[in-house]
Amino acid sequence: MTIEGFRPIYEEWKASGLTIESYCKSVGFTRSRFYLWKGKLEAKSVPASSGSFIPVKMAGRPSSFDNYPSSAANALCEVAYPNGVVVRVTSDMTLDQLRQLVTLLK
């Protein structure tokens, strides 16, 4: 099996709405094998940390910040991670605070 060979299986599982256990039982795939390939597939889709910059997709600025929390309205920069964590850099943040934040996120 290869990652590319597992990809259709993974996509079929996601579309099925089943738990991994239920899906594996229905198609005759062992859970341990599924998790092994799922991990490899997900690891391949995440850029390796090389200590350098990675491409960033910039979203357009909303026309109104009325519905945003006040901290979001004052943010110079906002980074939203897929897991729901949001990091906001504000104009009153000191260089030391920014440095500590970047260090914590490594």
GIMO-V456791 format. One record per residue. RES is the residue in one letter. SS is DSSP state (~ for helix, > for strand, _ for the rest). PHI is phi in whole degrees, -180 to 180 (none if undefined). Layout:
res,ss,phi
RES,SS,PHI
RES,SS,PHI
//
This chain:
res,ss,phi
M,_,none
T,_,-123
I,~,-61
E,~,-66
G,~,-72
F,~,-81
R,~,-53
P,~,-63
I,~,-66
Y,~,-62
E,~,-64
E,~,-63
W,~,-61
K,~,-60
A,~,-72
S,~,-71
G,_,78
L,_,-85
T,_,-71
I,~,-60
E,~,-61
S,~,-65
Y,~,-62
C,~,-61
K,~,-62
S,~,-72
V,~,-111
G,_,75
F,_,-109
T,_,-76
R,~,-61
S,~,-62
R,~,-67
F,~,-61
Y,~,-63
L,~,-59
W,~,-74
K,~,-62
G,~,-62
K,~,-65
L,~,-65
E,~,-68
A,~,-65
K,~,-69
S,~,-82
V,_,-98
P,_,-60
A,_,-69
S,_,-79
S,_,-113
G,_,80
S,_,-118
F,_,-73
I,_,-119
P,_,-61
V,_,-123
K,_,-91
M,_,-93
A,_,-91
G,_,-67
R,_,-74
P,_,-60
S,_,-71
S,_,-140
F,_,-103
D,_,-59
N,_,-92
Y,_,-94
P,_,-61
S,~,-58
S,~,-66
A,~,-73
A,~,-66
N,_,-93
A,>,-75
L,>,-82
C,>,-148
E,>,-135
V,>,-118
A,>,-110
Y,_,-86
P,_,-59
N,_,-83
G,_,99
V,_,-72
V,>,-121
V,>,-113
R,>,-117
V,>,-103
T,>,-109
S,_,-69
D,_,-90
M,_,-77
T,_,-79
L,~,-61
D,~,-64
Q,~,-64
L,~,-64
R,~,-61
Q,~,-64
L,~,-63
V,~,-63
T,~,-62
L,~,-67
L,~,-86
K,_,-69
//
